[in-house]
């Protein structure tokens, strides 16, 4: 240290550096203070179980943001994170100690995770739990200084200080005094666990004093500095720590993201603008100019016209706003307002993109291969590399063609991870194709997925083995038939041939015992889809086809009596949905005579008066769409359902079942439309309001063009539109089979998979 005298230089005791977690100004001040004081050791707020992992921070493969992950060895779901960014004071202190010519010992001194994770409830284990609310020190200090925004106060006082003053320790002395006044006013801030943590920190400081004297530094949250300075006895601290519950824990480094830094973590601290803070830490000069240049680059990538002149004008406007508001330098508020006015033409839409991509950001850290992981994580990492499927924090879409080996392997991996509860990918609707050989996924890696991987490690050491074991366990513990059928579908999608026999045995057993027709009907569509997926993936699903065929036969027998069993409106609507599902599923099955058998069931439902109107109407519509019900018979059934003798509510249900889901049929068949119109105009006024909600739901779901066409037809009336005596211009009176068949070769070429 230099020979100049200063209050900080004359301090007694260890160097206490109270910081704001994830504060770039604090990070710069910590480095300057350590350079000036040259301590013999550095103690950092964090779990001591992470000491063994600290050497990995110097590995070239370590790239923040990262986090220390600690979880209970017997329950990986009970976990906590201690995130660190490149601009976190704790990370800067760790790297400073490791970069010295003679490396300086660096240790964590917070309460061990073994005690924190052993707490009986999440509120006790998690320092950020909603039930534990401490006063925000920055908010109190900002309000005292006349600021209404703590972030703006912090920027003005710390982030915009520029170069560190001659005495790099002065800021810590002042901040420590301010926190001391707050602790006198608020005590522990209704956060009793802090007293235990601070007792443990003081014990570790006593151990460091015996080893290094007072030549050590402590980097911790500024809130804790007054408690660490307080004169307490070792016996009093030991009493606070006696009897704490304990659990065996495992620790490792995991990648973190800037987006997750925006939430409170293991330090109980979150920041709203991690991307902005990362920029302030990295930009040594002209931060506003460099930031607005980044913004311009982003907007140009989105095809917005942004020139260097826009950047110059935005810099001027931001500086003017800062001067008017009495700020030393333009902050995030001023720069965003300048961006909105100059680069976004006053629109909040492109500004939202800037806030999402730059103010927060999707930076994902990296950890070296030497970091300890469960075997399942190691296998997952190997497959990610071999398939070139990189984990990224920013959401992206992945289109897969299952006819390609690499894409098929990616699909299997993503489906297996979903079965294990590791939601890296979410299936999405494919664009441009509905074939089973295409899949679309939305991928986004969240840091919490590292915990899910650790939890799933109990099922096996590889992704395939773990997914198979979990599928078998889920099949054995399933409470409903629908759960097993959904599981069978997921096994086929995931290519789990070893688990499929056990799942099918459970499926056959459940299907044999289940007598609930709704449960059977709910299960069949998943089985039909499974057969379809099995075909495209080349999976042997003969046993599944047998189960599905038997299930369909039982539904055909049990459905008519179930529909005539005095159902209320809600039960009838639910069963109508099951009828739709079974109809679609039977269309996918290839069992002999099954479709004819199902058509007979629909005929029975359509013509039976005891069946609710919504189911009768739906059965008639399905038969008509399949060409199994003549138009005359359809008109007859509609006339019976809408006759004056029919109850208005039942008639409205018939219309909902028949016409729901699309009104194109009514546009092209005025006879059916006329029957509905005649019934509707004849409904008594006193019951019209009762059936109106159902009718609004039915016709309100139609597309705008269909509703407009129906309205025009009803307005003109049937007599206003005479039947055409000849074909419209450009059309022949009848279909020409020869010309129509000419398109078939082209259709086969388009629809047949390569």
N, C-alpha and C positions, 0 to 999 in steps of 0.2 A: 504494500500500500504506500501511497505517497506520504510526504511528511506534513501536508497541510492539515490543519486542525479543523474539525467539524463536529457537531453534536453526534453524528452517527459514528465518527471515528473513535469517539470517547466512550462508546457504549460498553457496558459490562454484560457478560453472559453470552450465550450463543446468538447467532444472527438469525432473527425471525423475519422471514419474508412472507408477509400476508398478501395473498394474491386474489384476483378474480379468476376462477377456473375458466379456461378457454378464452382468456383475455389477451390479445396480442400486445397491448401496452404493458401489461404485467409481465408477459414473457420477455419483452425487450429489457424491462427494468431488472428482472431476475438475472438475466445474463450479465448485464452491466454490474450489478451488485456482486455477483460471484467473481467476476473478473477483478473487481476492486478488493474484495475481502479475501479471496483465495482460501476458502475453508478447507480443513483437512478431511471433512466428510460432509455428505449431503443427505439429509433426512427428508422424506417426501410423504405427504398425506396419501395413503394407499394401503391395500392389504399386504401384510408381511408375507403371505404365501406367494406373492409375486416376486420376491427377491431372487429366487432361482431363475426367473425368466428375464431378469434385467439385462444380462449379456446379449440377448437376442436383439435388443434395441439398437446395438451397433452393427448388426448384420446388414449387408447391402440390400438384402431382399426385404427389409422392413421399411414400409412406406406408410406413414400416417395419412389419414386418421386410422388408428387401431384402438383396441380396448383390451384391458385385462378382463378375462372371463373367469369367474369362480363359480363352481356349482357343487352341490352335495354329491358325493361319490355314489350314493345309493339312490339318488333322486335328481337326475340332471335338470329336471324342470325347475328345481329350486335354485335359481342362479341370480347373479348380480354382475353388472358391468362397470368398469372404470374407464371411460373413454378418454383418449388423448389425441389431440390434433397437433400438427406441426407448430401451431401458435399457442399451444397450451403451456403455461409456465412450468408445469410438472415435467413435460417432455423436454423442454429446453434445459431444465436442470439436470435431467438424466443424461442428455447428450453432452452437456458441458462437462460433467464429471468423467464421462468416458473418453472425451476428446483431449483431456490433459496429457501432457508428456508423461507424467506418472499418474495413471488413472486414480481418481479419487473414489473412495468407497461411497456407494449410494444405496440407501435402504428405504423401504416403506415402513411407516410407523403407525398407521391407523389401526383401529380395532380389527383383529383378524376376521376374515370372512367365515372362519369356522364358528365363530360366535354369532355373527350377523345372520348367517343362513340357518342357524339352529333355532331361531326364534319361532314361536309356535304359530304366529299369524304373519301374513304378508305385510301387514301394517308395521309389525315390529321388525321384520327383516329388511324392509325397503325404506331407506331414509327419505324417499320421495313420496311415500304413501299419502293419500289424500287426507287421512286423519291427522297428520302431523304437519301443522302449518306454522312456520316461523315468520317473523317479520322480514321483509326483504330489505337487507341493509342498504343496498344501493337506492331503493325507493325512498327510504327515510332520509338518507344523506342528500339525495337530489331535491326532495321537498324542502329540506332545511335551507338549501342553497337557492331556492326559488325556482326550481325546474319542475315541470309537470311530467317530464319523460326521463326515467332513470338512464335509458340508453344514451340519450342526448347529453345528459350530465356527464356520464362516464367518458364519452368521446371527447368532450371539451376539456375535462380535467386530466385524463390519462392518455387516451389514444392520440390526441392532437398535440401532445406536449413537444413533439419533434425530438431532437437529440436529447439524450439524458443529460441532466444538469451536472455541474461539477461534482456534487455530492450524490452519487447514485443511490445512496441508502436513505436519503431524506424522504422520498415519497413513501417508503415503507414505515418510517417513523410517524409520519402524519396520518397515514391510513390506520396504523395501529392505535394511535390516540383516539381517532374517530370511532373505531370499533369498540374501544374501551368504554367510551361514553354510551354507546348503544347497549353494550352488555350490562352496564350499570342500570340503564332504564328498562331493559327487557329481560334481563337474566339469561336463561337458556332459550328464551323465545318459545316456551311451551314445547320444547323438543328435548325431553329428558335424556334421550339416548346420546345426545352430544356430550353430556357430563361423563358418561362411561367412555366414550371415544377419547375425550380429552384426558381422562385419567390414564388410559393406556398410552397415549402419546407422551405424556409426562414421564411415564416409566421408561419408555424407550429413550427419551432424552437423558434421563439419569444414567442409563447404560452407556450412551454415547459419551457423556461427560467423563465417566470413569476411563474410557478408552482414548478420547481425544482432548480432554479438558473442555474448554469453551470454544475451541477452534472448529466448530461445526455450524452448518446452516440448516435451517428448517424451512421448507417450502410447503405452505398449507393455506387453506382458505383464510382470508383476512378475519372472518368471524371468530376463528379459534385463537388468534394471537393473544388477546387479553387472558384467556384461560391458561395458555401455555406459559405466560409470564407470571401468573399468580403463584404466590408462595404457598404451597401445600406440602403436606408430609407424605412420604412414601406409604405409610400405614393407612392414611385416609384414602389414597388412590387404590391401594390393594383391597380395601374393604369394598369399594365400588365394583371391583372386578371379580370378587369372590362369588362363586356359585353360578357363573354365567353358563348357559347351555352351550354344548359344543357338538359339532358334527364333522365327520371327515370330509374334506373338500379336495377338489382337483382344480388346477388353474392352467390357463393357456392364454396365448394372444389370439385374437380374432380380428378380421377386418371390420372397420367401422365406416360410416358414411357421414358426410356433412349434413345430410338431411336428418339423420338421427341425432346429431349434435344439437339440433334445434329443440330437442326435448331434454328434460332433466334426466340425468343418468346417475351412476353410482356416487358422484360427488354432490348430488342434489342440486346440480346447476345445469341449466340449458340456456342456449343463446338463440336469438331469433334470426341472426344473419351470419351464419358461419362462413359463407362464401365471401362476404364483404370483409370479415375479420381476417380471413386467410390472405386476402389481397393486401390489407393494411400491413400485415406482418411481412409479406414478401416484397412489397414496394418500398424501397428505401427512400425514394424521393418522388415528388409530384404524383401522389397517389390518386388525386381526383382526375388528372389528365389521363393517367394510365387506365383507370377504371372506366372512364367514358369511352376510351378507345376499345376496350373489351366489349362494352355494350354495343358500340357501332358495329363491331365484327359479328356479334351474335345476330343483330337485326339484319345485317346484309345476308347472312346465311339463310334467313327466313324470307329473302327476296323483298326486303323493304329498302327503299331508296334513302340511304344514309351516306352522306359525303363527309370529307374532312371538315368542310365548313360547318356542318351540323355539330361536329365534335367541338370545334372552337367556340361556337355560340353557346353550346351547353356548358362548357367550362366557365365562360363569362357569366352566364346566368346563375350557375351554382355559387360562384364566388360572390356575386351581388346579393343573393339571398342570404348567404352567411354573414355578410357585412351588415345588412339591414337588421338581422336578428342578433347581432352582437356576438357571433361565434368566431373563434380564432381561425378555423378552417371549415370549408364546406364538409358537412357530414353526409351520412347516407340519405337522410331526409331531403337535403338540398339537391343532391345528385339525382335522386329519383324524380323529384319535381322538375328538374331541368330536363331529364330524359323524356318525361311525359309531354312537356310543352314543346321541346325542340325536335326530338326524334320520333315521337309517337303521335304527333298532331293532336295532342290532348286526349288520346284514347287510352283507356285502361287495359285494353286487350293485349297489345304488344308489351305494355309495361308489366303485366302479369307474367309474361314469358321471361322478362329480364329478372323479375323477383324470384321466379322458380329456378331458372338455370344458373344465375350468377349470384344473387343475394343469398340464396340457400345453397343450391348446387347439388350435384350427384356424384361428387368425388368418392370413390371407393378405395380404401386403403389395401395394403397387401402385407402378408406376414410370411416369413421365410419358411422353407420346408422343414427346418429343424424344430419348429414349434411343436410341442406335444399335442397330439390329437388322438381321438379314439380311432380304432381300425376302420370303422365305417366311413369316417371323414377322409381317411387316406384313400380308400377305394373310390369314393366320390370324386376326389381331386384327380385321381388317375383317369377316371372316365371323362371328366370335364376336359382334360387336356387331350386325350386321344380323339375325342369327338369334336374338339375345337369349339366347345360350348362354354364360353367365358362368363363367369359370374360378374354382373354389372349392376350398379345401383340404379341406373336410369332404366325405366321401363321400355321394353322394345318388343316388337312382334317377330315371331319366328314361324315361317311357313315351311312345312315338311311334306315331302312327297314320299309316301311309305313304300313306293316301288324301288326306292334307292336304299341301299344297305345302310349308309351312314345316317340318313334321315330316319329310317326305321329304328336304328339303335338309339338315336336321340329321343324318339317317341317313347321307347321302352323305359329309358332312364327317367324321363319326366313323369310317366305314369307310376313307376315304382316309387318315386319320391313322394308323389301325392298320396299313395296308399300308406306310406309311412308317416304322413302328416307333415311333410316338408314341402310347403307350398311355394317352391321356387317358380313354377310355371302354372298358369291358369289357362285351361282350354278356352278358345274363342271361336266365334263363327268364322269359317273359311270364306275368303273373298274370291268370287269367280268360280267356285266349284263346291258342290255339295256331295261329291263322291267320297266313299269311305277310304280311298287311297290318299286323301289329303287331310292334313291337320294344321290348325293355327294355334299358336301358344303366345301368351303374353308373359314375358320373363322379367322378373325383378328380384334381385337378391337383397334381402334385409338381414342386418346383423343378427337378429333373433333366430334366424334359421340355423345358426351354429349351435344354439341350444337344442333346437329340434333334432339336429343330427346326433348330438350327444345323447339325447333321450332315446332315439331310435337304435342306438348302439347296443341296447340290451337284446335286440332281436337277432343280431348276427354281425359278422365282420365285413360282409360285402352287401352292396345295395340289393342284389338279387336274393341272397339268402335271408336278409332281414325282412324284405317285403314278403317273401314266401312264408316265413314263420309268423309274421303278423297277420297275414291273410288267413292262415289256418286257425290262429287263435281267435280272430274276429268271427270266423264262421262258427266255431264252437260256442261262442258266447252270444251270438245273435239272438235277439228276442222275437223278431218278426221275419216272415218269409221274404218280405220286400228287401230287408237288409241283406239277406243271403244272395238274392238274385242280383242286387246292385254290386255285391262283392264279386260274384262270378263274372260280371261284365268287366269290372276293374282288373280282375286277374287275367282275362283274355287280352285286354288292352296293354297290360304290363308284361305279357308273355311269361306268366308264372306257371309253367307247365307242371312243376312239382307240387304246387299248392292246389291246382285245379281239382284233382281227384278228391281231396278232402273237402273242398268247398262244394263239389257236386254231390257228395254223399250227404252233407248237411242239408243241401238244397232238396234232395229227394226225400229225406226224412221229414223236413218241415212241410213240404208240399203234400205228403201223404196224410199228415195230421191236421193240416189247416182246412177248416170248413167254412171260413169266412170268404164269400165270393168277392167282396171288395179287396181283401188281401190278395186273393189269387189274381184278380184282374190287375191289381197294381204291380204284381211281380212279373207278369208275362211280357210287357214291353221291353224290360231290361234284358230278359232272356233272348228275345228276338234280335235286339241290337247286338247282343253278345255273339250270336250265331253269324250275323253279318260281319262283325269285326273279325271273328275267327276266320271267316273265309278269306278276307283280304290279307290277313297276316299268315295264312297257311297253317293255322292251328287246328288240330284234330278236336272237333267239338261234337262228335257223334253222340256221346253220352248226354251232352247238354241238349241236343236236338230231341232226344227221347224224352227227357224231362219236360221240355217245352211243349211237345206234342201232347203228352198226358195232361199237362196243366190246361192247355187250350180245350181239350175234351171235357174236363171237369167244369170249366167255365161255361161251356155251351149247355151243359146239363143244369147247372145251378143258377144261371143268371135269370131266366124267366120267372121262376118262383120268387127269387129275391126282389125282383122289380115290382112284383104284385103284392108285396107284404105291407101295404099301408105306410109308405115312406112319406116323411114330411118334406117340405120344400128343400131344405138344406141337404138332406140325405139323397133326394132325387137328383139334385144338381151335381153332387159328388159322384153318384153312380153314372150319370151321363158322361162325365169326364172319363170314367173307367171304360165305358163303352167305346168312346173314341180311341182310347189307348189300345184296347184289345183289337179293334178293327184294324188299326195300323199295324199291330204286331202280327196278326194272322196273315196280312198281306205279305209279310216277309218270310213266313214259314212255308215250307214246301211239303207239308204232309198231305197225303192223298185224301181227297174228299173233304178236307178241313174247311176250305172256303165255302163249299156248298152247305156244309153243316152250319156254318156261322150265318150264312144268308137266311137259312131257315129260322134260326133264332131271331134274327132281326125282323123277319116277317111276322113271327109270333108276337114280338114286342110291339110292332107298329099297329097290329090289328086288335090288341087286347085292351078293352076299356078300363080294366083295373090297373093298368100300368100308368104311372104319372104322365101327364101330357108332354113334359120336357123330354122324357125318354122316348115316347111314341114318336114325337116329331123328329128326334134325332135319328131313330132307326129308319124312318121313312126317307130322310135325306141321304143317309149312307147308302141305302138300296138304290135310290134314284141316281146318285153319283156313279155307282158301279154298273149302271145299266141293267139292274135286276128288278126294277119296278117301272112298269109302263107309265107314261104321262097320264093316261086316263085313270089308272088306279091311284096315282098320286093325288090327282084332283079329287077323287072320291074320298080318300082318307082325310084330305084337308077339309072337304065339305062336312064330313061327319064331325071332325074335331072342332070346327067353328060353327056348328049348327046352334040355333037358339037354345036347344036343350042342354048344351054343354055349359058347365060353370065357367064364368069369364076368366077366373084365375087359371083354370086348367087349359083353357083355350090359348091364353097368353103364353103359358108354358110350352104348348105345342109349337106356337110360332117361334119362340126362343130356340127350341130344339131344332126346328126345321130350317129356319132362316138365319140363325146365329152363325157367325164366322165368315159371312160373305153374302152379298145380296145380288150378285151377278145373275143368278138363276131367275130372280124376280124381274130383272130388267128384260130378260129375253123370253119370259113366259108370262104374258099378260093375263092369262087365265088364272094362274095361281095368285098373281098380284091382285086381280079383281076380287078373288075370294077373300083375301086378307082385308082388302079395302072395305068390302061389304060388311064383313064381320065387325071391323073397327068402328064404322059409322053407326052400327046398330047396338053397340055396347051401351047399356043404361048409364045415365049420367052419374048415378050414385055409386056405381062400381068402377067407373072409368079411372078415378083417382087411385084405386087399389092396384089396377094392372098397369098403370102408367110407368112406374119405375122399371118394371121388367121389360116393357116395350122400348123404353128409352135406352136401356142397356143393350137390347138386341140391335136396334137400328142405329144407335149412336156409334157402334163399333165399325160401321161401314165406312169405306173410303169416301172422300168428298165427291168424287166423280159419280160413284154409284148412287149416293144420296141425291145428288142433283138430277140424275136421270130418273130415279124413282119419283121425285117430286114433280118433274115435268110430265111424266106419264099419268100420275094421279090428277094433276091439274087439268090436263086435256080430256081425261076420261076415256074409256074404252071405245066409245063411238066416234071420237075425234080422230082416231087413227085407223082408217080402213086397211083391210088386208091388201098387200101389194098384189097386183094382177100379174106382174112380171118381175124378174130378178133385177136387183139394183144394177146400175150401169157399171160395166166392167166385170160382172159375175155371170156365170152360166146358170141356167135354171136348176140344174142338178149337178152333183159331184161327178167329176171325170176320174174314175179309178186309175186309168193309165197315167195321167199327169200327176195324180196324188202319189202313186207308188214310186215315181221317179226320184223322190227325195229320200227314199229309204236307205240306199247305199251311203249317202252322205251322213244321215243320222247315225247309222251303225259306226261309221268312222269316227264321229264326234263322241259318241257315248261309250264305245267299247274301250276299256283300259288297255294301255299298251302292254 
